[in-house]
Amino acid sequence: MLDLTLIPATGTALPPPFEGRHLIDGEWRASRDGRTFDRLSPAHGTLASRSALGCEADTEAAIGAARRAFDDGRWSRLSGKARSAVLLRVADLIEANVERIAVVETLESGKPISQSRGEVGGAADLWRYAAALARTVQGDSHNTLGSDMLGMILKEPIGVVSVITPWNFPFWILSQKLPFALAAGCTCVVKPSEMTPSTTVMMGELLLEAGLPAGVVNIVLGYGQPVGSLMSTHPYVDMVTFTGSTAVGKGIVTAASGTLKKVALELGGKNPQAIFPDADLDSAADAVTFGIHFNVGQCCNSGSRILVHEDIAQDFTARVVDLSRRVAFGDPLDPQTQVGAIVSEAHQRKIHGYVEAAAGAGAEVRLGGGPLTVPGLTGQFYQPTVVAGVTPSMAIAREEVFGPVLSVLTFRTLDEAVALANDASYGLSAGVWSENVHTCLDFARRVQAGTIWTNTWMDGFPEMTFGGFKQSGQGREIGRYGLEEFLEVKTVAMRVGRTRTPWVRTR
């Protein structure tokens, strides 16, 4: 029997399946062809939701509604104060509905209910911060161009934005994009992942209750084909913002190139943490354990590879193994559960394939390494897994496993740690653990990643922007830079008086 911490099925009565429809031009609609699709709970195996299956006609209608809503100015020409007031009402409504939304998110995604509550409740702060930014959009003026000229740089909403979100943090990532687009004055068409569609529909309910004008936000449920594809290519769409895999992100860039629309991408990561001998090893081990098991490792910011100094590698790995045994895996509806279910059977097979390949190449599986059975549940779970003796050339060290699987590599010098950290096609985030501030600053300045954490992991704030280097994406989310993504820059040159010298001589 595995020496792990398991939480069996709670026997909690499950709510009836959520019924989701499209939100188009302020109305809830079934699909034009009447089709639907089902989502089974990855932890319980029961029907979690039944949703309208979007077709091309549904997507066209949603995009058309967003285009009309932008062009007639019902939102784009409102004052920042008026837009801010609506966003603040949304934040209040989110907080009033945390439990209802969190239960649905847990059933569709398999994540623990305590984490769903934190994700949904925390999203309200993103809406409040975006509301504050709505009143601060400003450009520049140039009063030094001569007595006869005045220059202005205006910032205006980019237009209609397609928002395509993933399954791992459906409510949170929507809240990293949507309120900032709305604060800028844009109108939107939203497509959530087909695996976790329902909390986006619930967000739509809150938007209407908050008084958002019809057509400003439209939601189409369904698959990448045809919904996501049309949202990426339609000439009425001015920008696409997407979070998901690097492979799909590249496809969106290709699709959007036909109309040269702006594309913002938040993609994969293979995020390193370097642990030096002078670090607080207890704190580092706890943070590493959190970083790999949070959201079952199904997180773009997962701390999926650690770089440990040779002098402490054995001891530190043992600490992480011991802590991982204590992490509570099991029924996500139990508030004590820390790690829930893998999102699908196919994804579980992919995770296991990486572990088997690493073991076959000579790595040592120190803990876990296979599927996990949770008493009373029929869904898919994976053991907390620690793989040591990993070399930089192994796939498990280079590719995004997206599961509770930690790869352990070693280094001898700071230069080697930096080289290992940068030896990846990704550059989303990285971490460094040392009591020496010079070590931390040197590592932070040299590592190619959009976020560097020092002596912590995965702390985030609405004020602190987020995004990646290299194949982890392009553009930024949240913070002031997150608002800037949804703005166009316009130059206005104004001549003062009748001072222009004629170009054509009339006499």
N, C-alpha and C positions, 0 to 999 in steps of 0.2 A: 504494500500500500504506500502511496506517495505521502511523504512527510510535508504536506502543504496545509494551508488554512483554507477550508472550504465552507461555504454557507449554502445549505441545501434550499430547495424550493420552500417558499414561505406559505404557500397555499392561499395567497391573497387572491380574492375574487377580481378577475380582470374586467375592465369596462367593455362595453360593446365596441365593435370596430368603428373607427372614425370614418365618416363619409366625406370625401373631399371633392370639391368642384372647382372649376376655373373661375377666376375673378376677372371679368372683362368689362371695361367701361362702367365700373361701379355695380355690376350685376353678377350674381353667382349663376354659372351656367354649366350644364352637362356638355359633354363633347358633341359636336355636330353629328357624328355617326353613332353616338350612343355607347361607345365602348368604354370599358373600365379596366383597371388592373388592380391586383391585390398585393399587399405586403404582409408576409408572415413575420411574427416576432422571432428574431434570431436566437433568443434565449428560451422562449416558451413553445415555439412551434405553432402558435395559434394565430388566427387572423387578426392583425393589428389595424389594418385600414383597407378601404376600398376607394379608389380614386378615379376620377374621370381621366381617360386616356386621350391626351391632346393629339390632334391631327393638324395638317397644314392649314385648314380653314380656321381652326381655333387660334392658331399662332398668328395668322394674318390679321384676324380681328383684333387681337390684343395689341399687336404692333401698330395697327391703324389707330386704335383708341389712344395709345400713348403719343402718337404723332400729332393727332388733333389737339390733345390736351396741352402739349408743349407749345404748338404754334399759336393757339388762341390766347395763351398767356394766363390761363386760369391758375397756374402755379408758378410758372417761370417769371412772371412779372409782378408777383406779390412782393411785398416788403420782406426783408429778412425777419423783422419782428413777427409778421403774420405766419411765416413758415416755421419759425422757432416755436410759436405757441402750439402748433399742431404736433410737432415732434415731442414737446414736453408732455402733451396729453397722452401720446403713445407710450412714453416711458412710464407714466402713472398706471396706465392700463396693463402694461406688461407685469408690473409688480403686483397688481391685483389678481392676475391670472397665472401666477407662477406654477402652482400645483397642477392645475388642469393641463397646462402645456407640457410640464415636465413628465407627467405620466405617459403621455402620448409619445414624447421623444424617447423615453426609456423603452417602451414597447417596440417602437420601430427600429431603434438603433442598437439596443442591447446594452447601453451604457448604464451604470448605476444611477438609481434615482437621486441620490445625494448630489451626484455630479450634474445631472440634468437640472436640478433645482438651482445649483450654483450658476450654470451656464445661462439659464433663462433669466434668473434674477439679475445676474451681472450685466446682461445685455441692456438693461434699462439705463445703465450708466453711459453706455455708448450713445444711446439716443439723446441723453441729456447733454453730453459733450457736443454732439453734432448740432443740437439746437443752439448752443452758445455760438458755435462757429457760423451759423446761418446769419448772424448779425454782424459778422466781422469781415465779410468778403470785401476786399478793397484792392485797388490797383495802385498806379503811380501817376504823378503829374510832373511835367518838366517845364519850369518857368524860366529856363536859362537858354532858350533857343533864339533869343533876340526879341526886340520890343514888338515885333509884328507877328510872333508865333507863340502859341501855347500848345503843348503836347500832353496827351492823356493816354494812359494805358488802362483799359477796362478789362475786367474779368467777368465773363458771362457763362451761364450754364452751357455745357457742351451739347445738350439736346436729349434725344431718346437714348436710354442706356439699357442694354440687355444684361441682366444679372443672373449668372448661372452658378449655383451653389452646390456643395458636395454633401455626402451623407454623414460624415463623421461629426460635424458640429453644425447641424442645419440651422438652428436658430441663432447661434452666436455669429457665424460667418455671414449670414444674411444681415445681421446688425452691424457688422464691420463695413458693409457696403451701402445698404439701402439708405440709412439716415443721412449719410454724407452726400450721397447723390441728391437726395431730396433737399438737404440744406443748401446745396449749390443752385437749386432750381430746376433740376432735371426731372423728366418723367421716365418711368421704368416699366420694363417687362421682366418678370422673374420666372425662372424655371428651377425648382428645387430638384435634387436627386430623386429618381424614381424609388429609391429604397427608403427615403425619409421625407415624404412630401407633406405630411400633415401639419407640422408646426408652422410651415410657411403659410398654409391656408389659414391657420389660426391667427397668424400675424396680419393677414388680410382683413380678418374680422375686426381686429383692433384698429387698423388704419381707418376703416369705414366709421367705426364708433367714435374715433377721434376727430372726425370731420374732414378727412382728406378728400378733396374733390374727385369726382368720378373720372376714371381714365388716367389719373396721375400714376397709380401703381396697378399693374395688371399681372395676374398670375396664371401661367399655363402649366399644367401637370403633364408628365409623360417622359418620353425617352429622348436621347440625343438626336435620333432620327425619327420624325422630322423636326421636332420642336427646337432643340438646341441648334441644329444646323441652320434653320431658317432665321433664328435669332442672331446668328453670326454673319449672315450674308445679306440680309434684307437691306435695301437702299434707304429705307426710312430710319434705320438704326444708326446712330452716330458713334456709339462706343459699346464695347463688350467688356465686362469685368467677370472674370472666371476664377474659381478656386477648384483645384482638382489635380489630376495626375499630369506630369510633364508631357507625356505622350499626347493626351487629349488637348493640352494647352497648345502644343505645336500645331495640331490640326486646326484649332480655332484661328491661330495666326494666319495659316494658309487660306482658310475659308474667308476670313475678313479682308484679305489683301485685295480681293476683287473690287471692293468699294473704298479701300484705303481708310476704313474706320479705325479709330483708336482702340487698342486692346490693352487691358491691364490684367496681369496674370499673377496668381499666387499658387505656386506649384509644389513639387516635392522637396524633400530634404533628407540628408544623411548626416545628421547633426552630431558633431564631436564635442566631447568634454575632456579637457586635459587636466589630469590630477597630478599635482606636484607633491613631493614628500613633505613639504612644510604646510600643507593644507590642513584644515580641520577635517580629519578623515571621517569622523562620525557624521558630520553635517553633509559632507560630500557623498558618502555612501547612501544616506537617506534620500538626498536629492536625485542621485542617479537612479535609485530604485523607483522613486516617483516618476522620473522622466521617461522611463521605459515602459512602465505599467499603466500610466495615466491613459484613460480612454482605450485600454487594451493595446497600447502602442499604436493605435490607429490615428495617428496625429502627425501632421507635417512637421511639428516641432519636437517630435519624439527624440529623446537623447539616445539614439539607437547604437552609437558606438562611443566607447570611452577609450581614451589614450592615457595609460597609467605608467608612471615612471617605474622603471625596472626594479628599483629598490623597494617599492611597496606593492608591486603588482599582485603577489600571492596573497598578502594580507588583505588588501583592498577588495580583491575579487571575492575572497571568503566572506567579508563583511556584507557585500551585496547579495551573495547567495543566501546568507542567513536571513537578511531582511526580506528578501523575496519570498522565502518560505512563510513569512509571517503576514504577507499581504493577503487580504481576504478576497478570494475569488468565489463567484457564485451568483445566486439569484439577484439580478439587478434591482428587483423591487424591495429588497431588504436594505434599509438605510445603513447597515454595517458593511455592506459589500463595497469593496474598493475597485474591483475589476469585474466586468461583465462579460458579455458574449462577443464572439467574432461575428462580423456583419453578415457573412454568407459562407456556405460550404465551400464554394470555389475559392474564396479568399483564404480560408483555413488551409486548404490544400496547397496554395501558393506559399503561405508562411512555412509550412512543414517542409516544403521542397527546398527552401533556402537552408534550413537547419540540417537536413539530410546531406545536402551537397557540401556544406562546410565540414561536417563530420567525415564525409568520404574523402575530403581533401586534407585531412590531418588535424583539424581543429578538435578541441575537447569540449564536449557538452558537460558543463559543471552542474547544471540543474535543468530539469524539465526536458524539453525536446520532443513533445508530442501532444496530441489532443488530450483533453481533460473531461472526465465525466463528473457532472455535478448531480448529486442525488435529487431525484424528483423532477429533473428538467431534461427535455429532449433536444435542446438547442446545441449549438456548436461553441465550445470553449477550448482554449489552448493554455497549456501549462506555462507558468513563468519560466523563462528560459535564459540561461547565461552560457555563452559560448566563448571560451578562452582559447589562446593560441591561434588567434585569427591573424592572417597576413593581409597586407593591403591589396593583394591581387584577387582575393576571394570575393565572390559576388555578395556574400553576406556583409562585407565591409564596404561595398561600393554602391549597392542598389538598395532601394527603399523597400524594406521587408514589410513594414506597416503592421506589426504585431508585437506581442510582449517578448521580444527576442533581443537580448543585449550582446553586442560583439565587443570583445576586449582585445585591444592592441597595446603594445608597450613602446616606450621611447626612452632615450637616454639624456637628451639635451633639449633646451627650449627650441632651438632651430629645428630639430627633428620633429618635435611636437607640432610646430607650425606647418612644416612640410606635410606631415600626415593629415593635419586638419584640412589643408588646402588641396589634398590629393583626391578630389572628388569633382564630379560634374555639377554637384549642387553647391549652394551657398546661402542657405536660409538662416540658420542660427548656429551658434557655437558657444561653448562655455569654458571657463578656466577657474581652477581651484588652487589658490595659493595665498599665504598670509603676506607675501611680498608684493606690494603695490606695483613695483617696477615690472615684475614678472607679468602681472595681470594687464598692465597697460601695454607692454610690448606685445603680448599675445593678441590683445584686442585690436591693436592698430595694424597688425600684420595679417590677421586671418580674414579671408574673403567670405564674409557673411553679412547679412543685413541686420542681424541682432547678435550682440555678444553679451552673455551674462557672466558676471564675475562673482564667485562665491554664492551663487544662487542658480536656480533654473526655472524658466518659464514664468517668471513674474511679468505681468503686463499691466498697462494703464492706458486709458483712452488717449492720453496726451502723447504717448510714445508710439511713433509710427512703426509700421510692420511691413516687411517685404524682403525679397531675396536677391542675391547676386547670381550670376551664371544661369544655369538651367533651373533655378528655383523660382524664376519669374521675372516680371518687369512691372514697374510701377510700385506704388505704395498704398497701404491702407491705414485707416485711423490716423489720429493726430492731425495737425494742420496740413501735412502733406497728403493725407487721405482725402481731404476736401479738395485740394488743388487738382487731383486727378480728374475731377468732374467739371473743371472750368476751362474755357477757352480764353486766350489772351487776344485782345483787339487794340490796335493802335488808332488813336484819333488825333489828327494834326489839324489845328485850327488857326486860320489866319485872322489877325486882329486888324480890322479896318480894311480899306481899299488900298493895300500896300503892295500888291503883287505887280512886278514889272511885266508888261505884255511881252509875250514871246514872238507874236507876229506883228511886224510893223505895218501900220495902216497908212502911213504917209512917209 
